[in-house]
Amino acid sequence: MTSLDINKFFPEQLTITEISETEEKIVIELESRTKQGACPCCGVVSARYHGTYVRKVQDLPMMRKAVTLQIKAYEYNCEDPDCEVVSFAETIDGFLNHYSRKTERLADLICTIALETSCEGCSRICKAMNITISPDSVIRLLIRRYETQPEQVCSSTIGVDDFAFAKRKTYGTIIVDEETHKPVAVLEGRDKDTLKKWLEHNKHVKAVTRDRASAYASAIEETLPAAMQIADRFHLHQNLLEAVRGALNGSVPATVKIPVNTENSDDENEDETVKKTPD
């Protein structure tokens, strides 16, 4: 009979000391075996212990039971005299970050569910899986994950357009790489300053496809005067339709008399007046 070694599900820096189980949850006590840690502020690696403390974090559920990890972790003193951080908690990359209350693998699961459903739906699904998290916490987790992602590098041709976070209330700006057709940035707001700030860090852009918004045109002209500004296909069609409509409205009279041939009518020469239907 083969037994399951639970230690293999945790990093080598952690050792299981005790496991307790109730009808609702499983508590796993672990002890850290690290000898040094990197300061999250300055990045200097320190081996000076400051003390120990117990961290309680959520992990992936097991056998339909909530799993809580009680980790006896170390706190290190920062050895950089110019750093404003005195002491910091150790981190285990890929498993547990500084001051996190959830393991990274649990956070990955929550983000995946949220992206496939919604923050409200994710919270309800997690509750059914015995994972404790509120919809607001899901939003904060997604924002934190987004902010820690490396900034994407776009090609020399981009597309810029606005969209609504909330219909007719809150707007943003999306920037798409024209070569890969993938979004590279989502900006809060759709004014000139919002786009200018992003363009100042992307001076390699040579062509921008945009709508007819004057704010975007001004931002591009002021930041990248040599860049080519291209009207997208939708707005080219819209401009054409407006031009045709304007030409028709200027040349076609408001009323058009159409002769009606009525053989059985006494007034054969009577004309019927037809008014042009307004747009």
N, C-alpha and C positions, 0 to 999 in steps of 0.2 A: 504494500500500500504506500502510495506516494503522498507525503505531507507537503503543504504549501509553505514556502519560506517567505514570510511577510517582509523580512528585511530587504529583499530584492526590489520591493516597490518604493524604497526610499533611497536617497543619495548616500554615498559612502561616508559623508561627513556626519551622518546621524545614526545613532544606535538605539534600538528599541530596548527599553528597560522594563516596561510593564504594559500589559493590556488588560483593560477591564471592560465588561459588557453588561448592558441592561436591556430591557425590552425595547427601548427607544433609540439608544445610541451606543457607539463604541468609542472608548477613550484610549488613545495610544500615547504613552509617555515615551519621549525620546530624549537623548542627551547629545549635545553637539561635541564633535571631536576636532573642531578647527583649531588652528594654531595662530592664525593671523586673519586680518580683514582689511578691506579697502575703504577709506573714508568716502562717503557719498558726495561730499562737497569738493574736496581737493584731489581725491583719487590716490592719496599716499597710502601705501600698505603699512599697517601697524601690527606689531606683535605684542604690544603692552596691554595686558588685561586690565580692564576697569572694574569688572564685576560680572556676576551672573544674574539671570532673571528667567522667569518662566513665561513663555509666549503661548497663548492659546489661539489656535488658528483652525479654520474649517478645512476639511479635505474632502475628496470625492466620497460620496456615500458608498456603503458596503452592505450587501445583503439587505437592501431597503432600510438601512439604519443610518442615521447621521453619524459622521466620523469627526471627532475633535482630537487635534494633536496638542499635546502639552509638551513643549520643547524647552528643555533647559539650555538656554543659549548664552553666549558670551557677549559682553560689551567691551569695546576697545577704546583706548585713549588715542586721539589723533596726535601723531608725532610731528606734524607740520606746525611750527610756531606761528606762522602767518595765517593759519586757517581759523575761521571763527567758530568751528565746531570743536567742542572739548572732548566729547565721547560720542560713540555711535554704536548702533546695534549691528551685529554681523548679518550678513546676507548669504544665502546659498543660491547662486545663480541658476536660473532655470527651475527652481523649486520654491523658493521663498525669498521675497524682497524685503527691504527695510520697512519695518513697522506694518507690514501687510497682515491683514486678518484672515486671508485666504491663501491657500497654496496657488501657485501659478497654473497648475493643471486644472484646478477647480475654476479659476478665473477664465481660462481658455474655454471651458465647457459653457460657462455662463454667457460669455461673449458670443459664442457660436449660436446658442439658443436665441439670444436677443436679436442677432442679425437676421435670423431666419423667421422670427415671429415679431415681437415687439417687446418693449421694456415691461409693460403690464403683463403680457402673456408669458414672458420669461420668468417673472416673479411667481406667477401661478404654477408654472411647470416645475420650477425649483422647489416650491412648497410641497408639491406632490412627491418630489424626490428626497424630501427631508433636508433640503438646503435652505438655510435662512438668509434671505436677501429681499430688500424692498425694491420697488420700481425705481425710486430715486437713486438707490445705491447702484442699480444696474446702469443708469445714465452716467453717474460719476465714474464707474469702472470703464465704460466705453470711452468717455472723454479722456481719462488718464491713459488708456491704451493708445488713443489717437495722438495725444501730445508726445508720447515717448517714441513714436515711430520716426525713423529717419526721414528727412525731407527728400521728396522725390525730385529727380532731375528730369526736366522736360526737354523736348527737342526745340528747334528754332522756330517752329510754327505751332501756335496754340489757338484754341477757340475760347472765347469768353462770353458768358451769358448769365443772366440773373434767374433766380428761382425763389419760391416762397417756402420758408420753413413752416409758416402758418398762413393759410390763405388770406390774402389782402392785409396781412398784419406785419409779419417779420420776413424780411428778404435777405438773401445772401447771393454770393457770386461764386460760380463754379468755373474752374479753368481745366480744359481738357487738352491733352497732347494730341495733335492732329495726326501724328504718325502711328501711335499705338491705339488711339481712340479711347484712352482711359483717363479718368480724372486724376489730376496731379495736385489739386488744391481746392479747398472749400473755404471761402472767406465770409466773415460776418459783415453784412451790409452790402449795398450795391452803389455806393457813392464813389467819387473820384479818388479820394484819399485812400480808400481801402485797396483799390487796384494799384495805385501808385506805389504803395508800400511793398506790394509783392513784386512789381516789375523792377523796383530798384535793386532787388536781390537776384534778378534774372535778366541781366543786360544782354545775354546772348540771343534773346528772342528777336527774330527778323521779320516775322509776319504774324498778324493777329486777325483772326476771324471774329467778328463781333456783330451785334445788332445795331440799331440806329440810335442807341442811347448816347446823348451828348456827354454824359459823365465819363463813360468809357473812352470815347474819342479824345476828350481832353486829357485824361490820364495817360493814354498812350502817346499822344503828341508831346506832352511835357516831359515824360520820362524817357521815351524811345522815339525821338523825332525822325530817325532814319527808318523806323520799322514801317512795313507796308500794312495798311489797314484794309481789310477785305470784308465786304458785306456778305453775310451768309446767304444761302440759297433761299431760305424761307423769306427773308426780308427783301431779297431781290424780286421774288414773286409778288410780295406785298406791294413793293414800289411800282411794279408793272401794272398791277390791278388798279392802284390808285391813279396812275397816269391815264389808263384807258377810261376809267370812270370820269375823271376830270375832263378828258377830251370829249366824251359823249355828252356830258352835262353842258359843255360850252357850245356844242354844235347842233345838238338835237333840240328843237323847240319844246316848250313846255306842253303845248297841245299840237296834235297832228290830226288833220282832217283826212279821213279815209273814205273814198266814194263807195257807196253801197249800191249794188245792182239788184234792185227789187222789181222783177217783171210784173208782179201783181199789184204793185203800189202805184197810186196816182201820182205821187211825187217821185218820178224816176231820177230827177236831177238833185234830189235832196242828199246832202252829205251828212255823214255821222261824225260827230266830233269826238275824238278819243284823246283823253288826257294821258300824259306820260306818267307812269307810276313812279312815285318818288323812291329813292334808294332806301 
